[in-house]
Amino acid sequence: MAARQSDAHEFVFDTLVVAVAQVLLKLRGVVTLPLIVKLLGTASYGTFSQVIAVSGLAGALMAWNLHLALVRFMVAQRERWGTIYASLLVATAAFVAAGGGVMALFARPLGDALIGGADAATYLLLALGLVFAANVRQINLNVYRATNRFVARSAVELATTFGELVGMYLAIRLGYGLKGAFLFALAWEMLAAAATTAHAVSITGWGKVDLAVIRVGLAYSAPLISVSLAVWVMDRADRFVLNTYLGPRAVGIYSASYTLASFVLLFQTPFQMTLMPKVSGLWDTDRSSAERYISLSNRAFLTLAIPFTVGAAALAPALLAWLGNAEIAADSDRITLLLGAGVLLWGVGTMVMQALYAARRTVVVGVITTAGAAVNMGLNLAFVPRWGVLAAAASTLAAYALVCAALVVVVARVARVAYQPGYVLKCCAAALAMGAVLRLAQPRAPLALLAAAAGGLVVYALLLVAMRALSAADLEWLRRLVARR
């Protein structure tokens, strides 16, 4: 019992460390939005979003998700860390370099098709360079994840992100424009990739590159290529449809609301980082504990994500008018609510998905997410030309809802996850009441927005207490969890 309590303390601490880092990392989106919109315009922010979208697409196609295989195998085979790391790092670098080289040969037509506008080929080449550096760094960050070095992982992410942000800010302020900002980002990412590689080698050692490890890794992660591609489609492809039919301004408007809505993942990503190694380590020896970690993590996520989704929608017009401009803020409440609800459902799906990763049932994850991506793309193509940005947001919600429902059904076959619908409904009721209060308050100034957000959280918490959402058993568990050993 004492060992389990100690293990739970460690899990909570690691999750909190990642959570703090994710809050700080999300500030990048808050800073980037006004920096580009106010200095370069809404269309330039649309181009920026397109370059990021292309980077995500190229990474999904070329990296083969070997970072997930690295976590799964390193957790189970400590004695082979050096060989696993060397094999999967070399394979990832080779795959991305080869794929990027082929795309670079067709930079002009691909740039025109995927990014558009002036210097599209140059932006595509910059995106490919970012993909290579980011995927090498991702392998290294997952070494920290597999070895429970979450503080180190968070520190590296923060240093890389904020260094890149400062450099991009200076490049734009000094008149080098968006292209200069991306050139700095590429140089900084390459430096981070080299530094983290050296550190990862000091942790794992450098073993012999083993083709058998690569083959097994590909067998595990190859089915997840469809997952990465499908997630990219659900997360990014709508911008390409908007760009095609309505132009970069529509992309900028949509991306601004998406930036705000995606803050929901602040409450999911920390669990995603810590759950996979924890659940994978317990799956074969103590499955009931693995299931409990998933259930409690999902409940904690929803407790925070539901009020944020409602509150972000209520405050979106004032907040985006302050960060961006009136064009971006118009209709942002409805857009943000639809996108936030979709991202929330994706967060639930990602949480329960950890059971399928641990059970090595990655093929079914690929099938489900691919179906969701097909629905999202079909809805976008059908409705965006007529209904615009709002249709793109509704399509995202529909796709994520489908994926979440399918994952819940499939996961039930391999794990017992407790969803506690009564508790979730109480959270929804409290959040809706909070949202009504925020809409009535209609704050505008920055300090008023901050005060309204804090007041909204107080209202939400008091309503949960009034509805007795937390049982005596919940409170006792929390007390034991935070108590000193």
N, C-alpha and C positions, 0 to 999 in steps of 0.2 A: 504493500500500500504506500509506504514511504517513497519507494522507488517511482511509483506511478505519479505521486504528487510532485516529486522533484522533476520528473519528465514533463509534467504539465506546466510547471513554473518555467522551465527552459523554453518550451514551445511558446508560451505567452510572451516571454521576454524577447525571443527572436522575432515574433510577429510584430511587437511594438516597435522594435528597432527598424524593421522594414517599413512600418507604417509612417514613422517620423520621416524617414528618407523619402517616401513616396509623396508626402505632403510638400516637402521642399522641392522635389523634382517637378511636381505639377505647377509650381510657380513659373517654370519655364514657359508653359503655355500662356499663363496670365501676362507675362512680360512680353512675349513674342507678339501677341495679338496687338496691343497698342503700339508697340515699336514699329511694326511693319505697316499697320493700317494708317497710323497718324503721319509717318514719315514718307511712306512710299505709296499708300493708297490701298483701297479694297482689292483691286485687280492684282496687285503684287502679292497680297496675302493669299489670294487664290492660287497664284503661281507657286508660292511657297508650299501651300498645302498639296499641290499636285506633285511637286518634287518629293515630298515626304511620302505621298501615296505610292509613287513609282518605286521608291526605295523599299517600301514594305512589300510590294508585289515581287520585285526582283529577289528579295530575301526569302520570301515564301517559296519561290520556285527553285532557288539554287542551293540553299543551305541544308536542305533535307532534314531539318529539325534534329540534328545529331546532338545538340545540347541537351535534349530531353533524354536521349539514350545515355548520355554521359552521367546524368544525375541518377537514373535508375540503376545503372551498373556499378557506379562508384559506391553507392550506398550499400550494395550487397557484396562487393568484392574489394575490400580495403587493401588486400595484399597485391592487387593488380592496378593500383591507381596510376602509376607511371605509364604503363602500357595502354590503359584505357584512354588516358588524357592525350598522349602523343598520337595515338591512332586516330582518334576522333577530331583532334585539332587539325592534323595534316589533311584528313579527308575533307573537312569543312573548308579549309583554305583552298584546296585544289578544286573542289566543286564550284565554289563561288568565283574563283579566278577564271576557270574555264567558261562558265556561263556568262560572266561579265565580259570576257573577251569577245565572245560571239555577239553579244548585244552591241558592244562598242563598234563592231564592223558595220553595223546598220544604225549608227547613232542618229543620222539625220532623219530618215523616215520614221524611226521609232520615236525620236524626240518630238517630231511634229504630231504624231498620232497620240502619244501619251501625255505630253506636256503642252505643246502648242506655244505660239507666240514667238517673239524674237529670242534668239540664242537657245532654242529648244534643245539642239544637239549638245551644246555645252552643259546645260542643266542635266541632261541625261547622263553624260559622262561623270559629272559630279555625283549624281545619285548612285551610280555604280561603284564609285570609289568609296562612298559612305557605306554601301552594303558590305563590301569586303571588310573594312575596318570594324564595322559594327558586329559582324558575325564572328570574327576572331575574338573580339572583346566579349561577346555573349558566351562563347565557350568558356572563357576564363572566369566570367562572373558565375557561371554554373558550377565551376570547381568550388568556389566559396559556398555556394548553395548546398552542394553535395556533402561538403565537409563541415557544415554548420558554422561557417564563418560569416554570419549575416551582418555583423558590424563592419567587417572588412568590405563586404560586398556593397553595403550602403555607402560607405565612405568613398569607395572608388566611383560609384555611380554619381554621387554628389559632386565630387571633384571634377569629373569629366563633364557633366552637364553644365555646371555653373561656369567652368572655364570656357566652354564652348559658347555659352550665352553671352558672357562678357565680351569675348572676341567678336561675335556676330554683331553685338550692339555697337562696338567701336567701329567696325567696318562700315556699318550703315551710317553712323553719325559722321564719319570722316569722308563720306561721299563715294565709297566704293560700291554701294548698292547691294542688291540681293546676291549678285554673282560673287562679289567680294566676301560677303558673309558666308556663303557656302564654301568658298575656297578655304577660309579659316577653319570652318567646321571640319572639313576633310583632313587638314593637317593635324588638327587637335585629336581627332578620332584615331588617326594612324599612330600618333604618339601614345595615346591611351592603350591601343591594342598591343603595342610593343611592350609597354611597362607592365601591363597585366599578364602578358605571356611570361615574362621573366619571373614575376611573383608566383604564378601558378606552377611553374616548373620547380620553384623552391619548395612548394607544398607537396606536390605529387612525385617529384623526380621525373626524369625523362626516360621512359622505357622504349623498347623496340616497337616500331610501328608494325602492328599485327593485322594482316588482312582479314583474319577470322573475326577479330573484334569489330572491324569495319562492316563485315558482312552481317554479323549479329545486330550491330547498331542500326544498319539500314533496314533490316527485317523489322526492328522495333519501330523505327521512326519514319520509314518510307510511307506507311499508311497515313501518317500525320501531315504529309505534304498537302494532301487534299484538305486537311483541317486548316493549315496555315493559309492556303489559298482561299478556302471558303470564308475564313474569318476576315481575310483581307477584303474579299468581295463585299461582305456584309458591312465592314467598317469603312471601306474606302471607295469601292467601285461607283457608288452613287455620285461621287464628285465628278467622275468622268462623264457620267450621263448628264449631270447638270452642266458641265463645261461644254459638252457637245451641243446641247439644245439652248442653253441660256447664257453661256459665257462665264469668264472668270469671276465676275462680280457675284453671280449666284453662288459660285463655289466659296467665295469669301464669306458671304452671309451665312451659308450653311455650316461652314467650318468653324465660325465663331461660336455658334450655338452648340456645335458638337464638342468644342473645346470645353465649354462650361458643363455640358451634360456628362462628359467623360470623367469628370471629377468623382463620379459615383465609384469608379474603379479604385479610388483611394482606399475604400473600405474592403475591396476584394483582393487587390494585388498582394498585400502582405500575407493573407492566408494562402493565396496561390503559391507564393514563394516557399512558405514553410510547410504547407500541407503535403506537397508531393514527396519530399524526402521522408517526412514523418509517416505518412500513410504507406509508402512503399516499404519502409523499414519494419512496420508492424503487420503488414498484410498476411504474410505466411505464418506468423507466430502468434499473433493476438488480434484477430480480425475484428472482434467486438470493440476493442479500443480504437482501431483505425476508423470504424464506423462512427464512433462517438466523437472523434476529432472532427470528422466531416460535418456531422449534425450540429455540433456546438458552434463550429466556425461559420456555417451557413446562417445560423440564428443570429450570431453577433453581426454578421455582414448586413442582414436585412434590418436589424434594429437601427443601424446607422444609415443605410442606403435609402430606405424608404423616406424618412423625413428630408434627407438631402435632395432627393429627386423632386419632391413637391416644393421645397423651399427655393431651389434653384430656378424652377419655372416661375415662381411668383416674383422673384427678384431679378430675373433675366433682363427685362427691358431697361431698367435703371442701371444695372451693372454693365451691360454691354454698351449702353450709350456713353457711360463714363470711360470704359476701356477702349471702345472703338468709335462708332459714330451712329447717327440716327438711322442710317440705312441698314446697318447691321442689327440694331436694336428692334426695328419694326417687326412685329409678329414673332419675336424671339421667345415669348412665353409659351406659345403653343408648340413651336419647334423644339424648344428645350425639354418640355414635358414629354413629348413623344420619344425623343432621343434618349432622355434620361431613363424612362421606363424600359426602353429596349436594352440599354446598357445594363440596367439592374437585372433584368432577366438573364442576360448573358453572364453576369456575375454568378447567379445561382447555378447556371449550367456548368460554368467552369469549376465551381466548388465541388459539385457532385461528380464531375468528370474525373476527379482524382482517383475514384474507385476503379474506373475503367483503365486508367494508366497503370495503377498498381496491379490489376489483374491481367495486364498485357493484352487487353482487348481494344487495341488502337484502331483496328479496321472499322468497327462500328461507329467510333467517334468520327472518322472520316466520312462515312456514309451520311450520318445525320447532319453534320455541318455543311456538306456539299448540297444536300437537299435544301437547307436553309439559304445558302448562297444563291441557288437557282431561283428560289421564290423571291428573294430580295431583288435580284437583277431583273426578273420578269416584271415585277411590280413597278420598278423604277422605269423601265422602258415603256410600260403601258401608261403610266400616270404622270410622270414628271413633265413630258412635253405640254400637258394641259394644265396641271395643277402646281407645277414648280417645286419649290423648296419644301413646302409642307408635305407634298406627296413623297418626297425622298425620305423625310423623317418618319412618316407613317409606314413606309415600306421596310425601314430598318426595324421598327417595333414589331411588325408582323413576322419578319424572318427570325428575330431573336426569340420571340414567343414560341414559334414552332420548334426551334432547336431546344429550348429549355424544356418544353413539354416532352419531347422525344427522349431527351437524356434522362429525365426523371423516370420515365417508363422503363428504359433499358437498364439503368442503374439498379432498379428494384430487383432485377434478376441476379445480381451479384452481391448486393450490399443492402443492409437495412438502415436507411437514412431517415431520421425523424424530421419532418417538415413543420410540425406544429401549426396547422392552419389557423387555429383559434388565436394564438399569440400574434401571428402575422396580421390577421384582420384587425386586432387592437392597435397594432403599429400603424396600419393604414388609416384607421379612424382618427387617431391622434395626429397623424401627419396632415390629413386633410383639414382638420380644425386649425392646426398651426398655419397651413397655407392660406386659409381664409383670413386669419389675423394679419398676415404679412401683406395680403392684397389690400386690405383696408388701410393699413398703415401707409402704403405707397412711399417708402423712403426714396430719396434722390441723391443726397450728398453722400460722399464716401463714408464718413463717420456714422451717418444715419443708417446706411446699409449694414455696416458692421454691427451696430447696436440692434438693428432689427433681426439679423441672423442669430445673435446671441439670445435675444428675447424669444425668438421662435424655438430655439432649443429648450429653453426653460419651460415654455408652454407644452411642448411635446413630452418632456420628461414628467411634468406634473400630471398630464393626462394619462400617461402610462401607469403612474402610481395610483391615480384615482380609479383606473379600470382594473387594478390588481393584475397587471400583465405579468409581473415577476412573482413567482411562487416562493414560499418559504424555502423549498429545496433549492431553487435557483440562487437565492440570497446566501444560503449556507455554502453552496458550491463556490460562489464568488469569494466569500470570506476566506475559505480555505485556500483558494487559488492565489490570492494576493497576500496571504499571511507569510511571515518570514519562516524559513525552514527551521 
